[in-house]
Amino acid sequence: MIRFLVRLAIYLGSAALALWVTSLVLVDFDVTFTGLVLTSAIFAVVQSAVGWLLHAMTHTYARVLGGGVGLVTAFVSLLVTTSLRSGLTITGFTTWILATLIVWLLTALAGWLLPLIFLRKGAKGRAHRD
């Protein structure tokens, strides 16, 4: 259960970090401070659901498409999140493209690196207690 909660925190944290950094990098990508929590939660839930669905479809029909799943998932998650008016505004075609790339890259990196850092420490701590 602890491992699940840590993974959930990492997933939500990576979404928040990606959205916040993207708002710093792109002028036409705005996320309010108060909306960041809700925006991150919505984004993470949508990204998880769409990612699972797209992964299942590409796994079944075309493994070659697997690399694009993350990009499509990031775009759809941004689209749904902005549609729900949760404190996230993206203006302009170029901003949409760049935001999708930046958010995809940051969530992918955080999703890969943070479990290595936090879950490995937890595993070492349990090994020392036993």
Secondary structure, 3 states (H helix, E strand, C coil): CHHHHHHHHHHHHHHHHHHHHHHHHCCCEEECCCHHHHHHHHHHHHHHHHHHHHHHHHHHHCHHHHHHHHHHHHHHHHHHHHHCCCCEEECCHHHHHHHHHHHHHHHHHHHHHHHHHHHHHHHHHHHHHC
